[in-house]
Amino acid sequence: MKSKLAELLHELGISKVKLAKFLGVSRQMIYNYLELDDINKWPKDKKVLLFNLLGVKDAKELDKVKVNTDYITEVELRLNSLCDVKKEENNSGVGSDILNGVSSKNQELFIGIMDLVKEYLEDNGKDGVNIVNYFYHYLQAMNNTKELKYILAYVAKETGFEKPMEFVFEEDEQFIFESVMFSAMVLYRSGKASKSKLAESHRRFVNQIEQKMEDKLSRTMELNNVKVQALKELGYTEINENNATEVFEKIAEIQSRKTAFRKIDDEK
């Protein structure tokens, strides 16, 4: 029963933090509850709350629950209607300033994300830290790589949280990307995509990334050299509040000169 309940909560995307707030107990208490071999050993009031949330009458019905989009939506609605959003905000430890100007609905989304991040950092050891770190980089890269939005949409649909024919981004591109992604996942899960067969493809992937990193380093070094040159031409040793505008204008001028010289060389 314990494993079925844990599996069900995982499929519904209900974190231990959120469940703890829903039941009005500490997160450690949730761990204690889930360690019990029989849900009937839970405190009666907490057990009733949980059954109401999951839409079942007793523990036996948990085995009959089929998690689909409609069921996930129903549980989410019950969870949101019974949870006190203000209590979530206060308990999350998120400062009020960071939520200034954010609508109450989006505040709830933000706090939910922070709860999950906190849970990963506290309960999943090195893996949790790596997941959060990659998630952070994922968000950083979002503005420069539109396909990352389509990956998010694909995952949300594939896991049943969003409807498969809902397109919130560029529909045609999202449709094509999801189709390609599905084909790739089918191949991956089939077991036919062996490491040896994909070694060459992965080598090209590594080379592409290394080239990007090299280009980025080169651009960084070039910009630093231009900054040093600008300071030297202006007779300064550093950039500060008093000379920042002048230095940046000089940097732009030097870059324009370099571009012009490159164009002349290309024409020759």
Secondary structure, DSSP 8 states (H G I E B T S, - for coil): -HHHHHHHHHHHT--HHHHHHHHTS-HHHHHHHHHSS-GGGS-HHHHHHHHHHHT-SSGGGGGG----HHHHHHHHHHHHHHS-HHHHHHHHT--GGGGTT--HHHHHHHHHHHHHHHHHHHHSHHHHHHHHHHHHHHHHHTTT-THHHHHHHHHHHHTTSS-TT---S-HHHHHHHHHHHHHHHHHHHHT---TTTTHHHHHHHHHHHHHHHHHHHHHHHHHHHHHHHHHHHHT-SS--TTTHHHHHHHHHHHHHHHHHHHHHHHH-
